[in-house]
Amino acid sequence: MAEDDIKQWEEFRRGSNSAFSRIYEGHIRHLLSYGTKLSSDITLVEDCIQDLFIELWNRKAFLSNTSSIRLYLFKALKRKIIHALVKNRKNANKDLDASEEEYTFHFTHSYESQWVEEQTFREREQKLEKILERLPQAQREVVYLRFFAGMSYDEIATLMAINYQSVNNHAYRAMKSLRKALTDIILILTVVFQAWLF
């Protein structure tokens, strides 16, 4: 995967339209999903994604190397969304302290609902969302990045600007809370999460 990303990124940096299209098509759904966790303003998220890809194309020759395109894009998008949210809040409140928490991470399934295909899972899915929303924000973000975006603990640590052990701790505590609260759907969680737990 890393080798594929390195090759595709290099092709894009050299001006390949097809590599750029593959990057866009391969990551747009994940970017929309992650972006809507950071802000419920879908228009703001879409604008940030559009700006991100325009900026990438215009600055392709000056971009740094990466072995994980998704991590690179998530970091860039998160930075853009937070900047836009802070700017909007400052415009609405001139006395806003820029050091305040810039975003709230929401765990909703606006773009992941495909993983629940059977109508019989609808009630359980809604219960899972409610429980995930009760987790502390950092735990929600780690759960999403690990189990839905498929990132490694190292990548999550880089994206969230925390150390590896903190990511591990957040994931452990989140899964402990989920196991305790979701005794009736543990089998579903096991199927979905088993590949990533260990």
TASULVEN-V851765 format. One record per pair of residues at least 6 apart in sequence whose C-alpha atoms are under 8 Angstrom apart, sorted by sequence separation. I is the first residue (numbers start at 1). J is the second residue. D is the distance in Angstrom with one decimal. If there is no record, write none. Layout:
BEGIN
i-><I:I>
j-><J:J>
d-><D:D>
END
This chain:
BEGIN
i-><12:36:39:66:90:116:145:146:157:12:56:89:133:146:157:179:11:12:132:36:116:157:9:35:146:154:157:8:145:153:156:86:32:32:142:153:8:153:86:32:85:31:85:82:109:82:108:107:52:52:107:142:107:106:49:52:142:143:24:48:142:106:139:143:48:105:138:139:48:104:105:107:106:107:139:140:105:139:45:105:112:20:44:107:135:34:38:44:31:35:39:135:27:31:35:38:15:147:14:15:23:31:35:132:147:13:14:131:12:13:13:147:13:131:146:128:10:9:9:6:6:9:5:6:124:5:6:5:3:5:39:2:38:39:2:38:39:37:38:39:37:38:37:36:37:37:33:33:32:33:71:29:71:75:74:71:30>
j-><18:42:45:72:96:122:151:152:163:19:63:96:140:153:164:186:19:20:140:45:125:166:19:45:156:164:167:19:156:164:167:98:45:46:156:167:23:168:102:49:102:49:103:102:129:103:129:129:76:77:132:167:133:133:77:80:170:171:53:77:171:137:170:174:80:137:170:171:81:137:138:140:140:141:173:174:140:174:81:141:148:57:81:144:174:74:78:84:73:77:81:177:70:74:78:81:60:192:60:61:69:77:81:178:193:60:61:178:60:61:62:196:63:181:196:182:65:65:66:65:66:69:66:67:185:67:68:68:67:69:103:67:103:104:68:104:105:104:105:106:105:106:106:106:107:108:110:111:111:112:151:111:155:159:159:159:149>
d-><7.9:6.5:7.0:7.0:5.7:7.5:5.7:6.4:5.4:5.1:7.8:7.2:7.2:7.3:5.5:6.6:6.1:5.4:6.4:6.6:7.5:7.9:7.4:5.7:7.5:6.0:6.2:5.9:6.7:6.3:7.0:7.1:7.1:7.2:7.0:6.3:7.8:7.1:6.2:7.8:6.8:7.4:7.4:5.9:7.7:6.5:6.3:6.6:7.3:6.8:6.4:6.8:6.0:6.7:6.6:7.8:6.7:6.3:7.9:6.7:6.2:7.8:5.0:7.3:6.1:5.8:6.9:6.3:6.3:7.0:7.8:6.5:7.5:7.8:7.6:7.5:6.9:5.7:6.7:6.3:7.7:7.9:7.5:7.3:6.9:7.6:7.6:7.8:7.6:7.3:7.6:7.9:6.8:6.7:7.2:7.5:7.3:8.0:7.5:7.8:7.9:7.6:7.5:7.7:6.4:4.8:6.7:7.3:7.1:5.2:7.9:6.9:7.2:7.4:7.6:7.6:7.7:7.5:7.3:7.5:6.3:7.3:7.6:5.1:7.2:5.7:7.5:5.9:7.0:6.0:7.0:5.0:6.0:7.2:6.0:5.9:7.5:7.8:4.9:7.7:5.2:6.5:4.6:7.7:5.9:7.0:7.0:5.4:7.6:7.4:7.7:7.3:6.5:5.6:7.4:7.0:6.8>
END
